[in-house]
Amino acid sequence: MFVPRTLLTRSISIVIPAYNEESRLPETLRRIEEYFVTAPWDQHEIIVVDDGSRDGTVAAANAFASRNANMRVVKNPGNRGKGYSVRHGMLEAKLDWCLFTDADLSTPIEELEKLWAAVVRENAQVAIGSRALDRSLVGVHQSAFREASGRFFNTVMRLTIGLPIQDTQCGFKLFRRDVARDSFKRQTLERWGFDVEVLFIAQRRGNKIAEVAVRWDNAEGSKLSIWSGATAFWELAKVRINHLRGLYR
């Protein structure tokens, strides 16, 4: 198993799942690279995971990669879902820490410093962004229905799964690489319920998870439909069933 050289080693892999993100991806990549010009990280890489896009996502990513040696593009075998994409990217990561973030960069990349501070302060192996801990940091809100549904989902999650987390679905999560590999290789869900599953696995395997309030702005063009949200509730039951069957051991 990979063991980091030290807890304070600052090298990081950024994983970006992308499905039909031709219009948003170039600006996201530019902002990330701009951040690392002055950010106190020793080394970084960017991994864009294409999830069977039907637009120019791959061409846009490859164009950026051709000018940046620290970026690469990997492709899923067709459209498999966000969970599959994140798992693919996290298992491809080579550096000591792994962050996955949404292609729309709803949470600014600069908020990574808050996650890192929590890792150091709390001696955590996982740090996750949260919209629930301080809602004043949400600049652009989702619809009232979407926000209420999210709060209800997390209530049901805590009752059924038992994770003491206020917001499992914010797409901004940092893992130490050995923990990422150990958790994501056991992941079974390929779509919207995967966040709960990998956090549940990480906690059950003895890792500390720090939840951190981050800035967040809703971006138009979300891929999450009402049906996808409903499916996520069923996937909570799957996590519970998988645990009882011993699949996470």
VORO-506989 format. One record per residue (C-alpha): y negated, x, z; residue in three letters. Coordinates in Angstrom, 1 decimal. Example, Ala and Ser with C-alpha at 12.3 -4.5 7.8 and 13.67 -1.06 7.14 Angstrom:
residues 2
((4.5,12.3,7.8),ALA)
((1.1,13.7,7.1),SER)
This chain:
residues 249
((0.0,0.0,0.0),MET)
((-3.5,1.2,-0.8),PHE)
((-5.4,2.4,2.3),VAL)
((-9.2,2.9,2.1),PRO)
((-10.5,6.4,2.8),ARG)
((-12.7,4.9,5.5),THR)
((-14.0,1.6,6.5),LEU)
((-17.5,2.7,5.4),LEU)
((-16.5,3.9,1.9),THR)
((-18.9,2.1,-0.4),ARG)
((-17.2,1.7,-3.8),SER)
((-16.7,-1.8,-5.2),ILE)
((-15.2,-3.8,-8.0),SER)
((-17.1,-6.9,-9.1),ILE)
((-14.8,-9.5,-10.6),VAL)
((-16.4,-12.3,-12.7),ILE)
((-14.2,-15.1,-14.0),PRO)
((-15.7,-16.5,-17.2),ALA)
((-14.9,-19.6,-19.3),TYR)
((-17.4,-20.4,-22.1),ASN)
((-20.2,-18.4,-20.4),GLU)
((-21.7,-16.9,-23.6),GLU)
((-25.2,-18.1,-22.7),SER)
((-25.2,-17.1,-19.0),ARG)
((-23.1,-14.0,-18.8),LEU)
((-25.4,-11.4,-20.4),PRO)
((-28.2,-12.1,-17.9),GLU)
((-25.7,-12.0,-15.0),THR)
((-24.4,-8.6,-16.1),LEU)
((-27.9,-7.3,-16.6),ARG)
((-28.9,-8.4,-13.0),ARG)
((-25.8,-6.8,-11.5),ILE)
((-26.4,-3.5,-13.3),GLU)
((-30.0,-3.5,-12.3),GLU)
((-29.0,-4.1,-8.7),TYR)
((-26.7,-1.1,-8.7),PHE)
((-29.4,1.2,-9.9),VAL)
((-30.9,1.4,-6.4),THR)
((-28.2,-0.2,-4.2),ALA)
((-26.5,2.1,-1.7),PRO)
((-23.0,2.0,-3.2),TRP)
((-21.3,5.2,-4.2),ASP)
((-19.4,3.7,-7.2),GLN)
((-18.9,0.4,-8.8),HIS)
((-17.1,-1.3,-11.7),GLU)
((-17.4,-4.7,-13.3),ILE)
((-14.4,-6.7,-14.4),ILE)
((-15.0,-9.8,-16.6),VAL)
((-12.0,-12.0,-16.8),VAL)
((-12.1,-14.3,-19.9),ASP)
((-10.2,-17.5,-19.3),ASP)
((-9.5,-18.5,-22.9),GLY)
((-13.1,-19.1,-23.8),SER)
((-13.8,-20.9,-27.1),ARG)
((-17.4,-19.6,-27.5),ASP)
((-18.8,-16.1,-27.8),GLY)
((-18.0,-15.1,-24.1),THR)
((-15.7,-12.2,-25.1),VAL)
((-18.1,-10.9,-27.7),ALA)
((-21.0,-11.0,-25.3),ALA)
((-18.9,-9.2,-22.6),ALA)
((-17.6,-6.6,-25.0),ASN)
((-21.2,-5.9,-26.3),ALA)
((-22.3,-5.2,-22.7),PHE)
((-19.2,-3.1,-22.0),ALA)
((-19.8,-1.0,-25.0),SER)
((-23.0,0.2,-23.3),ARG)
((-21.6,0.5,-19.8),ASN)
((-18.6,2.7,-19.1),ALA)
((-18.1,1.1,-15.7),ASN)
((-17.3,-2.3,-17.2),MET)
((-14.2,-3.7,-18.7),ARG)
((-13.0,-7.1,-20.1),VAL)
((-9.6,-8.5,-19.4),VAL)
((-8.2,-11.7,-20.9),LYS)
((-5.9,-14.4,-19.6),ASN)
((-3.1,-15.8,-21.7),PRO)
((-5.1,-18.9,-22.6),GLY)
((-7.1,-21.2,-20.3),ASN)
((-5.4,-20.9,-16.9),ARG)
((-8.1,-21.8,-14.4),GLY)
((-10.6,-20.1,-12.1),LYS)
((-7.9,-19.3,-9.5),GLY)
((-5.8,-17.5,-12.0),TYR)
((-8.8,-15.7,-13.4),SER)
((-9.9,-14.4,-10.0),VAL)
((-6.4,-13.4,-9.1),ARG)
((-6.1,-11.5,-12.4),HIS)
((-9.3,-9.6,-11.8),GLY)
((-8.7,-8.8,-8.1),MET)
((-5.3,-7.3,-9.0),LEU)
((-6.9,-5.3,-11.7),GLU)
((-9.6,-3.9,-9.4),ALA)
((-9.5,-0.1,-8.7),LYS)
((-12.1,0.5,-6.1),LEU)
((-12.1,0.2,-2.3),ASP)
((-13.8,-3.2,-2.0),TRP)
((-13.5,-6.2,-4.3),CYS)
((-16.2,-8.9,-4.7),LEU)
((-15.7,-12.0,-6.8),PHE)
((-18.7,-13.9,-7.9),THR)
((-19.4,-16.8,-10.3),ASP)
((-20.7,-16.1,-13.8),ALA)
((-23.8,-18.1,-13.1),ASP)
((-24.7,-15.8,-10.1),LEU)
((-25.6,-18.8,-8.0),SER)
((-25.5,-16.4,-5.1),THR)
((-27.8,-13.5,-6.0),PRO)
((-25.9,-10.2,-6.2),ILE)
((-28.4,-8.8,-3.6),GLU)
((-26.6,-11.0,-1.0),GLU)
((-23.7,-8.5,-1.1),LEU)
((-25.6,-6.5,1.5),GLU)
((-25.2,-9.4,4.0),LYS)
((-21.4,-9.4,3.4),LEU)
((-21.2,-5.6,3.8),TRP)
((-23.3,-5.8,7.0),ALA)
((-20.9,-8.4,8.4),ALA)
((-17.9,-6.2,7.5),VAL)
((-19.3,-3.3,9.4),VAL)
((-20.7,-5.3,12.3),ARG)
((-17.6,-7.4,12.9),GLU)
((-15.0,-4.9,11.7),ASN)
((-13.8,-7.5,9.2),ALA)
((-11.5,-7.1,6.2),GLN)
((-12.9,-10.1,4.4),VAL)
((-16.5,-11.4,4.3),ALA)
((-17.4,-14.7,2.5),ILE)
((-20.7,-16.3,1.5),GLY)
((-21.4,-19.7,3.1),SER)
((-23.9,-22.4,2.2),ARG)
((-23.0,-24.4,5.3),ALA)
((-24.2,-22.0,8.0),LEU)
((-27.9,-22.2,7.0),ASP)
((-28.7,-24.9,4.5),ARG)
((-32.3,-23.8,4.4),SER)
((-31.1,-20.9,2.2),LEU)
((-30.0,-23.3,-0.5),VAL)
((-32.8,-23.2,-3.0),GLY)
((-31.5,-25.6,-5.7),VAL)
((-29.2,-28.3,-4.4),HIS)
((-26.3,-30.1,-6.0),GLN)
((-26.4,-33.9,-6.2),SER)
((-26.1,-35.7,-2.9),ALA)
((-22.6,-36.9,-4.0),PHE)
((-21.4,-33.3,-4.7),ARG)
((-22.8,-32.0,-1.4),GLU)
((-21.3,-34.8,0.6),ALA)
((-17.9,-34.3,-1.2),SER)
((-18.0,-30.6,-0.3),GLY)
((-18.7,-31.3,3.4),ARG)
((-15.9,-33.8,3.4),PHE)
((-13.5,-31.4,1.7),PHE)
((-14.2,-28.7,4.3),ASN)
((-13.6,-31.2,7.1),THR)
((-10.3,-32.2,5.7),VAL)
((-9.4,-28.5,5.1),MET)
((-10.0,-27.7,8.8),ARG)
((-7.9,-30.6,9.9),LEU)
((-5.0,-29.9,7.6),THR)
((-5.1,-26.1,7.2),ILE)
((-6.8,-25.0,10.4),GLY)
((-9.1,-22.4,8.9),LEU)
((-12.2,-22.1,11.2),PRO)
((-14.5,-21.8,8.1),ILE)
((-17.5,-24.1,7.3),GLN)
((-17.6,-23.4,3.5),ASP)
((-14.5,-22.1,1.7),THR)
((-15.7,-22.9,-1.8),GLN)
((-18.8,-20.7,-2.2),CYS)
((-17.9,-18.4,-5.0),GLY)
((-19.0,-15.1,-3.4),PHE)
((-16.3,-13.3,-1.4),LYS)
((-15.7,-9.7,-0.5),LEU)
((-12.2,-8.3,0.3),PHE)
((-11.0,-4.8,1.2),ARG)
((-8.8,-3.9,-1.7),ARG)
((-5.6,-3.6,0.2),ASP)
((-6.2,-7.0,1.7),VAL)
((-7.1,-8.4,-1.7),ALA)
((-3.9,-7.2,-3.3),ARG)
((-1.8,-8.4,-0.3),ASP)
((-3.4,-11.9,-0.4),SER)
((-3.8,-12.5,-4.1),PHE)
((-0.3,-11.4,-5.1),LYS)
((1.0,-14.3,-2.9),ARG)
((-1.5,-16.8,-4.3),GLN)
((0.2,-19.8,-6.1),THR)
((-2.7,-22.1,-6.9),LEU)
((-4.5,-21.4,-10.2),GLU)
((-7.4,-23.8,-10.1),ARG)
((-9.9,-25.0,-7.6),TRP)
((-7.9,-24.9,-4.4),GLY)
((-7.2,-21.2,-4.6),PHE)
((-10.1,-20.2,-2.3),ASP)
((-8.5,-22.0,0.7),VAL)
((-5.1,-20.5,-0.2),GLU)
((-6.1,-16.9,-0.3),VAL)
((-8.3,-17.2,2.8),LEU)
((-5.4,-18.9,4.6),PHE)
((-3.0,-16.1,3.5),ILE)
((-5.5,-13.4,4.6),ALA)
((-5.9,-14.9,8.0),GLN)
((-2.2,-15.5,8.6),ARG)
((-1.5,-11.9,7.7),ARG)
((-3.8,-10.7,10.6),GLY)
((-7.1,-10.1,8.8),ASN)
((-10.5,-10.9,10.2),LYS)
((-12.7,-13.1,8.0),ILE)
((-16.5,-13.1,8.6),ALA)
((-18.5,-16.1,7.2),GLU)
((-22.0,-15.2,6.3),VAL)
((-25.0,-17.5,5.4),ALA)
((-26.2,-16.6,1.9),VAL)
((-28.9,-17.7,-0.5),ARG)
((-27.5,-20.1,-3.2),TRP)
((-29.0,-22.0,-6.1),ASP)
((-27.0,-24.6,-8.0),ASN)
((-26.8,-23.8,-11.7),ALA)
((-26.5,-26.5,-14.3),GLU)
((-23.3,-26.4,-16.4),GLY)
((-20.7,-26.4,-13.6),SER)
((-17.1,-26.6,-14.8),LYS)
((-16.1,-28.6,-11.7),LEU)
((-15.4,-32.3,-12.6),SER)
((-14.8,-35.2,-10.3),ILE)
((-11.1,-35.0,-11.2),TRP)
((-11.0,-31.3,-10.5),SER)
((-12.5,-32.0,-7.1),GLY)
((-9.9,-34.6,-6.3),ALA)
((-7.2,-32.2,-7.3),THR)
((-8.4,-29.7,-4.8),ALA)
((-7.6,-32.2,-2.0),PHE)
((-4.0,-32.3,-3.2),TRP)
((-3.9,-28.5,-3.3),GLU)
((-4.7,-28.5,0.4),LEU)
((-1.3,-30.2,0.9),ALA)
((0.3,-27.6,-1.3),LYS)
((-1.0,-24.8,0.9),VAL)
((0.4,-26.5,4.0),ARG)
((3.8,-27.1,2.2),ILE)
((3.9,-23.5,1.0),ASN)
((3.3,-22.2,4.5),HIS)
((6.0,-24.4,6.0),LEU)
((8.4,-23.2,3.2),ARG)
((7.6,-19.5,4.1),GLY)
((6.2,-18.6,0.7),LEU)
((3.4,-16.6,2.3),TYR)
((5.5,-14.3,4.3),ARG)
